[in-house]
Amino acid sequence: MDRLSWVGSLKVSSLVVAAASGLLVSLAISLMRRFASQAFATDHPGERSSHVRPTARGGGIAIVAVVIAGLLLLAPQSVPPFTLLAAVGIALISWLDDHRSLSAAVRLTAHGTAAVVAIVECGPIEQMPLVGGNTLFLPPAVGFPLTFLWIVGLTNAYNFMDGIDGIAGLEGVIAGSSWAVAGALSLQPLPTWCGALLAGGCLGFLIHNWHPARIFMGDVGSAFLGYLFAVLPLVWRGAPAAGLAIGVLVVWPFVFDTVLTFIRRARAHQPLLRAHRSHLYQRLVRTGLRHDSVTVLYAALATSGGLLGITWLSRPAFAAIVGPIAVTVLAMMLWLYVAIREKYCCTAPKGIARSKLELP
């Protein structure tokens, strides 16, 4: 089979895998909501919440089950077993957190342990793409802590960003689809299958989570997704810098929002680990935008990153120049948009979970 035929086969196969995983996740959630609703925790409106009515939490467990089963079925020889086991461990800890509210120390210990497992088994980040197409080679003394920070950081960032209806699920669809396309074009089955499973699973979940949501993903889903999206660059074969570029670009809106919010709260001497509603996407909702409008905005930003990541495969020098510029401009536009809406639009008081301007 020639290269073109193989690429076509991977593309068709990934579409089938995505469709099957989406159908299974949607069906599983429907059955669980009907016959096993007691298995879900209930998310009551609180300080960090952007919803106004109690809603079942933990639907991401269906994504976890389908993705793990799919990887074991499709790529049993290619999947790093201990890293996959670490992903399951994160899902289990997060499932307990959804039900019992574990301490931050317990959660971070689990995330850190899973990060170390992935680094030892898959290797650390060794190359970093630079503007202009050049590559920076990292010594292990730099690569190990940088990879650890990347994995733990994205695992938590994805969790932090799962605060309004649909935003984490739609990001999963876009990031997973981008990885599936990149994997198919590069003839790498593992990123292709994993991306397709994640995209399809998130799409199936999104049917139940679109505004107004009937169920939330919970930490079990968001932490699991963040961990896998952080690990995918480590299993990329070929040009490591390209894998890292794709990995960052497909999730850049979540990374930017989290880092900016972290810096703002640190400068204001606010507790960094306490629940809050000061992310950019939460502030947009408080100005009166509907959940689905904000979700689509972030999806458009993520799509731009996905396209740039795929472009990196064929035109790395071009993408290495345009990518950072485009992301910087889009990030500044997002920040300005939030600032303008907060200045000129009605913002809900601090005690209101969701702006009263938003229709239920």
C-alpha positions as CSV (number, residue, x, y, z in Angstrom):
1,M,0.0,0.0,0.0
2,D,1.5,3.4,-1.0
3,R,1.6,6.4,1.3
4,L,-1.5,8.1,-0.3
5,S,-3.6,5.0,0.1
6,W,-2.4,4.6,3.8
7,V,-3.3,8.2,4.6
8,G,-6.7,7.7,3.0
9,S,-7.3,4.5,4.9
10,L,-6.3,6.1,8.2
11,K,-8.6,9.1,7.6
12,V,-11.6,6.9,6.8
13,S,-10.9,4.6,9.7
14,S,-10.5,7.5,12.1
15,L,-14.0,8.8,11.0
16,V,-15.5,5.4,11.7
17,V,-13.8,5.3,15.1
18,A,-14.9,8.8,16.0
19,A,-18.5,8.1,15.0
20,A,-18.6,4.8,16.9
21,S,-17.1,6.3,20.0
22,G,-19.5,9.3,19.9
23,L,-22.5,6.9,19.6
24,L,-21.3,4.8,22.4
25,V,-20.7,7.7,24.8
26,S,-24.0,9.3,24.0
27,L,-25.8,6.0,24.5
28,A,-23.9,5.2,27.7
29,I,-24.8,8.6,29.2
30,S,-28.5,8.2,28.2
31,L,-28.6,4.8,29.9
32,M,-26.8,6.0,33.0
33,R,-29.1,9.1,33.3
34,R,-32.1,6.8,33.0
35,F,-31.2,3.8,35.0
36,A,-28.2,4.8,37.2
37,S,-28.7,8.4,38.0
38,Q,-27.6,7.7,41.6
39,A,-24.1,7.0,40.3
40,F,-23.7,10.7,39.5
41,A,-22.8,13.4,42.0
42,T,-24.9,16.6,42.0
43,D,-23.3,19.9,41.2
44,H,-25.0,22.6,43.3
45,P,-24.5,26.2,42.3
46,G,-21.6,27.7,44.3
47,E,-18.8,30.3,44.2
48,R,-17.2,29.0,41.1
49,S,-20.4,27.9,39.3
50,S,-21.9,29.4,36.3
51,H,-25.1,27.5,36.5
52,V,-28.3,28.2,38.5
53,R,-29.9,24.8,39.0
54,P,-28.5,21.5,40.5
55,T,-27.1,19.3,37.7
56,A,-25.7,15.8,37.7
57,R,-21.9,15.7,37.5
58,G,-19.6,13.0,36.3
59,G,-20.8,12.2,32.8
60,G,-17.1,12.2,31.6
61,I,-16.8,8.7,33.0
62,A,-18.4,7.5,29.7
63,I,-15.6,9.3,27.7
64,V,-13.0,7.6,29.9
65,A,-14.5,4.1,29.4
66,V,-14.9,4.4,25.6
67,V,-11.4,5.9,25.0
68,I,-9.6,3.4,27.2
69,A,-11.5,0.5,25.6
70,G,-10.9,1.9,22.1
71,L,-7.2,2.3,22.6
72,L,-6.8,-1.2,24.0
73,L,-8.7,-2.6,21.0
74,L,-7.2,-0.6,18.2
75,A,-3.6,-0.1,19.3
76,P,-2.7,-2.6,22.0
77,Q,0.9,-2.8,20.9
78,S,1.4,1.0,20.5
79,V,-0.2,2.3,23.6
80,P,2.3,3.0,26.5
81,P,0.7,0.7,29.1
82,F,1.9,2.5,32.3
83,T,0.9,5.9,30.9
84,L,-2.6,4.6,30.0
85,L,-2.8,3.1,33.5
86,A,-1.8,6.5,34.9
87,A,-4.7,8.1,32.9
88,V,-7.1,5.6,34.4
89,G,-5.7,6.5,37.9
90,I,-6.3,10.2,37.2
91,A,-9.9,9.4,36.2
92,L,-10.5,7.4,39.3
93,I,-9.1,10.0,41.6
94,S,-11.2,12.6,39.8
95,W,-14.3,10.5,40.1
96,L,-13.7,10.3,43.9
97,D,-13.2,14.1,43.9
98,D,-16.5,14.6,42.1
99,H,-18.2,12.7,44.9
100,R,-16.1,13.6,48.0
101,S,-14.2,16.8,47.2
102,L,-10.6,15.6,47.8
103,S,-8.0,18.1,48.9
104,A,-5.8,19.9,46.4
105,A,-2.8,18.1,47.8
106,V,-4.3,14.7,47.0
107,R,-5.3,15.8,43.5
108,L,-1.9,17.4,42.7
109,T,0.0,14.3,44.1
110,A,-2.0,12.1,41.7
111,H,-1.4,14.4,38.8
112,G,2.3,14.7,39.6
113,T,2.6,10.9,39.9
114,A,0.9,10.4,36.5
115,A,3.2,13.0,34.9
116,V,6.3,11.2,36.2
117,V,5.0,7.9,34.8
118,A,4.5,9.4,31.4
119,I,7.9,11.1,31.4
120,V,9.7,7.9,32.4
121,E,7.8,5.7,29.9
122,C,7.5,8.1,26.9
123,G,10.4,10.4,27.5
124,P,10.5,14.1,28.2
125,I,10.2,17.0,25.8
126,E,13.6,17.2,24.0
127,Q,13.0,19.7,21.3
128,M,11.1,23.0,21.4
129,P,10.0,24.8,18.2
130,L,11.1,28.4,17.9
131,V,9.8,31.3,15.8
132,G,11.1,31.1,12.3
133,G,11.3,27.3,12.1
134,N,14.4,26.7,14.2
135,T,14.5,24.1,17.0
136,L,15.8,24.4,20.5
137,F,17.3,21.2,21.9
138,L,16.7,20.8,25.6
139,P,19.0,18.9,28.0
140,P,17.3,16.4,30.4
141,A,17.8,18.9,33.3
142,V,15.4,21.3,31.5
143,G,13.3,18.8,29.6
144,F,12.1,16.8,32.6
145,P,10.8,19.7,34.8
146,L,9.3,21.4,31.7
147,T,7.4,18.3,30.7
148,F,6.3,17.8,34.3
149,L,4.9,21.3,34.4
150,W,3.3,20.9,31.0
151,I,1.4,17.7,32.0
152,V,0.3,18.8,35.4
153,G,-0.5,22.3,34.2
154,L,-2.7,21.2,31.3
155,T,-4.4,18.5,33.4
156,N,-5.5,21.2,35.8
157,A,-6.1,23.9,33.2
158,Y,-8.6,21.7,31.4
159,N,-10.3,21.1,34.7
160,F,-10.4,24.8,35.4
161,M,-11.9,25.6,32.0
162,D,-14.8,23.2,32.4
163,G,-17.0,25.8,34.0
164,I,-19.8,26.5,31.5
165,D,-21.9,24.3,29.3
166,G,-20.2,22.7,26.4
167,I,-16.8,24.4,26.5
168,A,-14.7,21.4,27.6
169,G,-16.5,19.0,25.3
170,L,-16.3,21.2,22.2
171,E,-12.6,21.8,22.9
172,G,-12.2,18.1,23.1
173,V,-13.8,17.6,19.7
174,I,-11.6,20.2,18.0
175,A,-8.3,19.1,19.7
176,G,-9.1,15.4,19.1
177,S,-10.0,16.0,15.5
178,S,-6.8,18.0,15.0
179,W,-4.7,15.2,16.4
180,A,-6.5,12.6,14.3
181,V,-5.8,14.5,11.1
182,A,-2.2,15.2,12.0
183,G,-1.7,11.6,12.9
184,A,-3.2,10.4,9.6
185,L,-1.1,12.8,7.6
186,S,2.0,11.6,9.4
187,L,1.1,7.9,9.2
188,Q,1.0,7.5,13.0
189,P,-1.8,5.3,14.1
190,L,-1.7,6.0,17.9
191,P,-2.2,9.8,17.7
192,T,-4.8,9.1,14.9
193,W,-6.8,6.6,17.0
194,C,-6.5,8.5,20.2
195,G,-7.5,11.8,18.6
196,A,-10.5,10.2,16.9
197,L,-11.7,8.5,20.1
198,L,-11.4,11.7,22.0
199,A,-13.1,13.8,19.4
200,G,-16.0,11.3,18.9
201,G,-16.4,10.7,22.7
202,C,-16.5,14.4,23.4
203,L,-19.1,14.9,20.6
204,G,-21.3,12.2,22.0
205,F,-21.0,13.8,25.4
206,L,-21.7,17.2,24.0
207,I,-25.2,16.1,23.0
208,H,-26.1,16.0,26.7
209,N,-23.9,18.9,27.7
210,W,-24.9,21.6,25.3
211,H,-26.6,24.6,26.8
212,P,-28.7,24.1,28.8
213,A,-26.7,21.1,30.0
214,R,-28.5,18.0,31.4
215,I,-25.2,16.7,32.8
216,F,-21.7,18.0,33.5
217,M,-18.4,16.3,32.6
218,G,-17.0,16.5,36.1
219,D,-13.4,16.3,37.0
220,V,-13.4,12.6,35.9
221,G,-13.7,13.8,32.3
222,S,-11.9,17.1,32.3
223,A,-8.7,15.9,34.1
224,F,-8.6,12.8,32.0
225,L,-8.8,14.9,28.8
226,G,-6.2,17.3,29.9
227,Y,-3.8,14.6,30.8
228,L,-4.2,12.8,27.4
229,F,-3.9,16.0,25.4
230,A,-0.7,16.8,27.4
231,V,0.8,13.3,26.8
232,L,0.0,13.1,23.1
233,P,3.1,15.2,22.1
234,L,5.3,12.7,24.0
235,V,4.1,9.7,21.9
236,W,4.5,11.6,18.6
237,R,7.0,10.0,16.4
238,G,9.1,11.8,13.8
239,A,9.8,15.5,14.5
240,P,9.3,16.0,18.3
241,A,9.1,19.8,17.8
242,A,6.2,19.4,15.5
243,G,4.3,17.2,18.0
244,L,4.8,19.8,20.7
245,A,3.7,22.6,18.4
246,I,0.5,20.7,17.6
247,G,-0.1,19.9,21.3
248,V,0.2,23.5,22.3
249,L,-1.7,25.1,19.4
250,V,-4.8,22.9,19.7
251,V,-5.4,23.9,23.4
252,W,-3.9,27.4,23.4
253,P,-7.2,29.2,24.4
254,F,-7.4,27.1,27.5
255,V,-3.7,27.6,28.3
256,F,-3.9,31.3,27.7
257,D,-7.0,31.8,29.8
258,T,-5.6,29.8,32.7
259,V,-2.2,31.3,32.7
260,L,-3.5,34.9,32.5
261,T,-6.0,34.2,35.3
262,F,-3.3,32.6,37.5
263,I,-1.1,35.7,37.0
264,R,-3.9,38.1,37.7
265,R,-4.9,36.3,40.9
266,A,-1.3,36.0,42.0
267,R,-0.7,39.7,41.5
268,A,-3.8,40.5,43.5
269,H,-2.7,38.2,46.3
270,Q,-5.8,36.1,45.9
271,P,-5.8,32.4,46.9
272,L,-4.7,30.4,43.8
273,L,-6.3,27.1,44.7
274,R,-9.7,28.5,45.9
275,A,-12.7,28.2,43.6
276,H,-13.4,31.4,41.7
277,R,-15.2,32.8,38.7
278,S,-12.5,35.1,37.3
279,H,-11.5,33.2,34.1
280,L,-12.0,35.2,30.9
281,Y,-14.8,32.8,29.8
282,Q,-16.6,33.2,33.1
283,R,-16.3,36.9,33.0
284,L,-17.9,36.9,29.5
285,V,-20.9,35.0,30.9
286,R,-21.2,37.5,33.7
287,T,-21.5,40.3,31.1
288,G,-24.6,38.6,29.7
289,L,-23.3,36.3,27.0
290,R,-25.0,32.9,26.8
291,H,-22.9,29.8,27.5
292,D,-23.2,28.6,24.0
293,S,-22.0,31.9,22.6
294,V,-18.9,31.8,24.7
295,T,-18.3,28.2,23.9
296,V,-18.5,28.8,20.2
297,L,-16.0,31.7,20.6
298,Y,-13.5,29.5,22.3
299,A,-14.1,26.8,19.7
300,A,-13.3,29.2,16.9
301,L,-10.0,30.2,18.6
302,A,-9.1,26.5,19.2
303,T,-9.9,25.7,15.5
304,S,-7.4,28.4,14.4
305,G,-4.8,26.7,16.5
306,G,-5.7,23.3,15.1
307,L,-5.3,24.5,11.6
308,L,-2.0,26.1,12.4
309,G,-0.8,22.8,14.0
310,I,-1.7,20.8,10.9
311,T,0.0,23.3,8.7
312,W,3.1,22.9,10.8
313,L,3.5,19.4,9.3
314,S,3.9,20.5,5.7
315,R,5.2,24.1,6.1
316,P,7.0,24.3,9.5
317,A,8.9,27.5,8.7
318,F,5.7,29.3,7.6
319,A,3.7,28.0,10.6
320,A,6.5,28.8,13.0
321,I,6.3,32.5,12.0
322,V,2.5,32.8,11.5
323,G,1.5,30.6,14.4
324,P,3.0,32.7,17.3
325,I,1.9,35.9,15.7
326,A,-1.7,34.7,15.1
327,V,-2.0,33.3,18.6
328,T,-0.7,36.5,20.1
329,V,-3.1,38.7,18.2
330,L,-6.1,36.4,18.9
331,A,-5.2,36.3,22.6
332,M,-5.0,40.0,22.8
333,M,-8.3,40.4,21.0
334,L,-10.0,38.0,23.4
335,W,-8.6,39.9,26.4
336,L,-9.7,43.3,24.9
337,Y,-13.1,41.9,24.1
338,V,-13.6,40.8,27.7
339,A,-12.4,44.2,29.0
340,I,-14.7,46.1,26.6
341,R,-17.8,44.0,27.5
342,E,-17.1,44.5,31.2
343,K,-16.8,48.2,30.7
344,Y,-19.8,48.8,28.5
345,C,-22.1,45.8,29.3
346,C,-24.1,45.0,32.4
347,T,-22.2,42.6,34.6
348,A,-24.0,40.4,37.2
349,P,-23.3,41.1,40.9
350,K,-20.8,38.8,42.6
351,G,-23.5,36.9,44.4
352,I,-25.2,35.9,41.1
353,A,-24.1,32.6,39.6
354,R,-25.1,33.6,36.1
355,S,-26.0,36.9,34.6
356,K,-29.8,37.5,34.7
357,L,-29.5,38.7,31.1
358,E,-28.9,35.1,30.1
359,L,-32.0,33.1,29.3
360,P,-32.2,29.7,31.0
